[in-house]
Amino acid sequence: MSMTVSKTREMLVDVARQLFARMGVDNTTMNDIAQASRKGRRTLYTYFKNKNEIYLAVVESELDQLHRTLLDVAEKDLPADEKLMTFIYTRLDAVKALVFRNGTLRATFFRDIWRVEKVRKGFDQREVEIIKGILDDGVREGVFSMPDTDITALVLHYALKGLEVPYIRGIMGDQISQRIKRRDNVMNLIYNGIKIK
């Protein structure tokens, strides 16, 4: 893909994201996107067959941005336990910010989670690799002890995915002190698990 083609496609995706956020996916037409981008419908249809395809491209673009944010955390010079905690909080906050930044798009995101899941597969695999890298570092540093970092990374990934909706909706606590206390409880659970007496 040439630089011009790539830039045009990126611009169309960004314009669509802004329209979806403001008007909602259902209320936005391909014509709206073409007009707002100052490109003709023919140009738009050169890159995307339909609105669903451009919607998925918007979701993929947002996930790529999230992935870059998580890679930045993984590259920090921190002990593995601090890096893991930073990763978890950065991830939850970044997902929340992403969803809220996209306004009415978030309603579609929650309503249409299975369509989003299809696009999310690649991101999920990359995220598991990042978590595994942090865990492997922790095992090498003697900070973590676990028989299988592959399985642990997968379980952590799915645990974080499960926390997304309650975290975004504020169920995990909105007041600062309450959030910190609950975050400490979440980290204690992740680090120490459930102990049977």
HELIX and SHEET records of a PDB file:
HELIX    1   1 MET A    3  MET A   23  1                                  21    
HELIX    2   2 MET A   30  SER A   37  1                                   8    
HELIX    3   3 ARG A   41  TYR A   47  1                                   7    
HELIX    4   4 LYS A   51  ALA A   74  1                                  24    
HELIX    5   5 ALA A   80  ARG A  101  1                                  22    
HELIX    6   6 LEU A  105  ARG A  111  1                                   7    
HELIX    7   7 ILE A  113  GLU A  141  1                                  29    
HELIX    8   8 THR A  149  ILE A  168  1                                  20    
HELIX    9   9 ILE A  176  ASN A  192  1                                  17    
END                                                                             
